[in-house]
């Protein structure tokens, strides 16, 4: 196998990479890479933002890749994907070894739909399990009694260009210690609102003035939000609770449950989907209990592993 380490891709390499990720996603019924790494893999000049691509070719066919990106919390993020027809050999291990050789300091390896075999392969590269990210799913529409269990909440559609700063403030406060969701910038928000899947009608915002609260109204004017995302390329289509955040001043008032239910109702109504989905960290016991009470069950686990390279 010929392994290339690249900070800039040719048009053919971009096409090869896109086709590889599509094959993986179709076979696994799961994105091959996390969203930031998919975005990096779609750019010709990855190095402009400090990213690298590791491409593994057999003859002229791309059979595997890794994407290395700087992370918000200072750890280098490493994601890997291998063609479904080439998973019975050492391709992933060779690509991972090459990618690890390009990193230093704290390195976070993500393996999707992790298994015990993945744990063993990560351990062979001196990575230790760090965090389990649960993908949870629920049939839609929700039963009437589940909807009735949440407090009423009045929402409206997100207004791009008007709500940006207020939403960022609440999101970054709510996820201050989260390695992926915290520390968003306007550029991060705009990259997503420009995406083909973005629908402002499915980005539900709750104004503090429209909803009775125990604490003083938020200085941003927003109580919280539930941002949904419909995955039309999944079979069946999945309606994701993409980002849900509540002003920390209003935690423990039931708004998280209310906004989750509002988002799921939008997904099963105007969104037109029959399966809801979200991600949450397994260690977030309160969130897991809440989602299970709403009918969610765990579909699979994506796992991160950590290693420090001197």
N, C-alpha and C positions, 0 to 999 in steps of 0.2 A: 504494500500500500504506500502511496505517495502522500505524505502529510505536509500541508502548506500552512504557514503562520502569516497572516495578512492583516494589514491595517487599512488596506484599500482593495476593493474588489472590482474586477472587470464586469462588463455587462453579462457575459456568459456565466461567470461565477455567481453573480446575483440571481440569475435565472435558475442555475443548478440548485442553489441554496433554497430558493422559494419552492421549487418542485420537491426537494427532499423533505422540507418541513410539512408540506401538504400531504405527502405520502405517509409520514409519521402520524400526523393528526388524524387522517382518515382511518388508519389501522388501529390506533390506540383510542380513538374517540376522545381525544384529549390534546390540547395544544402541546407541541413538542418542546417549546420554550415558553418561559414566562413573558408577559407583555413587554417589559422594557428590552429584553433580549431579542424578541421578535422585531421590535422597532429598530434596534441596532442592526440586525441582520438584513434589514431592508434598505440600509443606506450604503452607498458605494464607498464613502469615506468614513469608515468606522473610527479611524484613528482621530478624527476631529474631536470626538468626545471621549477619547481614551480607551476605546474598545478595540478588541482584536477578534478575528475569526480564525479558527483552526479547522481546515478542510481536509478530509481524508478521501482520496480518490483511488479507485481500483480501475486500471486502464483509464478511460475517460469518463467514468461514472462516479459522481459524488455519492459516497456510501455512509458518510458520517460527518458530523461537525461539532465544534464547541464554540461558544461565544463567551468571551471574557469581558466583563464590564466593571468599571468602578462603581461601588455601592455608596449609598448615602451615609451609612454609618462607618465608612472607612475600610470595610472589608471588600476585597475583590469578589465579584459574583461570577460563578462558573456554571454554565448550563451546557448540556450535551444532548445530541440527538443522533440516532443511528437508523439507517434504512431498515424497515421491518424484514427485508429479505436477507439481511447481513448481520443478524443478531446472534448467530450461533458460534462466532469466533472471538477473536481478541481485538476487534476493531475499536470498540468503545474504550477498552483499557489503554490502547495505544494513543488514541486521540486525547484521552484524559491526561496521560503522562506528559504528552507534549504541551497541553494547555497549562498544566501545573508548572511546567518549566518556565512559563512566561510570567508567572506571578510571584509576588513576594509579600511578606507581612501576613495579615489575616486573610484567608481565602475561604469563601463560602461556596460549597458545591451543592447544587440542587439536583435531585433525581426525582422525576415524576412517577407517580404510581409505584412508590418504593416497595421493594420486597426484601426478604432476608438475603437473597443473592446480591442485591444492591448494597446492603449493609456490609457484606463481606468484601465486595469490590472496593467500596470506599475505604474500608479498614486497611486493605492492602496498600492503599495510597496514603495511609496515616491520617485519614479523616475520621473524626468522631461525630456520631449523631448529635445534632444540635436542637432541631425543632421539627415538629410534625405539623403540617398544614393540612387540615381536613377539608375535603370537598364534600359538602353535605347537600342533599337534594330532598325536595318535597313535592308531592303531587299537587297540581293546581286545577281548579280553584280550591282555595282553602275551605274547610267546612264552616258553615255559619257560626257554630259555637266558638271556633278558633278566632274568627274575625271579631266576635263579640267580646272575647277575652281581653282585647287591647283597648286602651283608652282612645277616644276619638282624637283625631288630629286633622287640622286643616292644612292642606299643602297647595302649592302652585308650581308651575314649571320654572326651572332655572332660567335666568336671563343672562345669556353670555354677554360679557362686556359690562354688565351692571352688578352682578352678584359675585364676580370673580374674587375680589379682595376679601369680602366678608366670608365667603365659603372657605377660602384658603386659611384664614385665621382660625376658624372653628376646626377645620380638618387637622391642622398642624397642632392645635392644642389637644384635641381628642386623641391623636396618635403620636404624642410627643416622644414616646419611647419605642415606637414601631420602626423596624429597620427598612421596610418598604413603603409603608403608607405615610409616615411622618416626613416632615421637611420638604413638602412639595413646594414648587415655585410656580409662578405664572406660566413659565415655559412648559412645565409638566402638565398643568391644567389645559393649556391651549393645545398641546399636542394631542390630547385625548378628545377635546371638543371639536377638533378638526378631523377626527377619524371618521371613516365611512359609517361605522356603526352608531355614532353618537346621535341621540334623539333628546332634545331638551325637554320634551313632554314626559319622558321617562326619568328625568332628573328632578325628583320631587323635593321641594324646599318648604320648610315650615318656618314662617315668620313668628318671632316671639310675640309680637303685638296681636296676632290672630289666635294664639293658643294660651289658655290660662296656665300659669306656672307658679311654683312655690317661691322661687327665688326671684330677684330683680331681673328685669329683661336684659338680654345680652347686649353689650355695647355695639355689637355688629348688626343687631336687628334680626339675626337669624337664631332660631332655636336649634335647628338641626336639619338634616337632609337624608334622603335615601336615593342614591344614584343607581339606576338599573342599566343593564346591558343585555341585549338579546343576541344570542349566538345562533344565527340562522343556519350556519354551516354544520351544526351538530345534528345528530339523528337520535332522538327527536330534538328539535330546537330547545335550547336551554335559556331560561330567563334568570339572569344573575343579579343578585343583590351585590352590586359592584363595589360601592363604598357607602357605608352608613356611618354617620357621625352625629353626635349630640354635643352641644356646648357643655363643657365639664361643669359649669355652674348649675346645670339642670340634670345631672346624672341622678339615678335612683328615683326618678319621677315617672318611669314607665314610657318615656318617649322612644327609647330604642326599640321596644316591642311594637309600639304604635307605628313607627316609621317603617319597620320591617314588614308589618302586615299591609301597610299602605302600598309599599313597593310591590309586594306579591300580588295584591289586588290589581294594580296597574298592569303587571305582567300578564295576568290571566285574562284581563279585559282588553284594553287597547293594544297591549303587547301581543296578545293572541297565542301565548304559549301554555303548555300543560305540565311542564316540569320546572320548578324553581330550583335555584342553586346558589350557593355562596361558599366562601372559604373562611375558615377561622382556625386559629392556632389551638392545638389540643390542650395546651396549658391554660387557656382562657376558659376556666370552668364555668364561670357565670354565663358567658356567651353560649357555650355548648348546651348548658341546661336550658337556656331560653329557646334556642333553636330546636332542641328536641321537643320542648313543650309545644312548639308550633307545628310539629310533625316531621321535622327534618331527620334524616338518618345519614350516616356516613357512607359515601360511595367509595372513596379511596383516600389514600394518604400520599401527599407530596412531602418529601423529607429533605431538610438541609443538613449538611455536614460541615464541620469547621476544622481548619488546620492552620497553624501559624508556620510560615516558611521564612527562615532567616536568610 
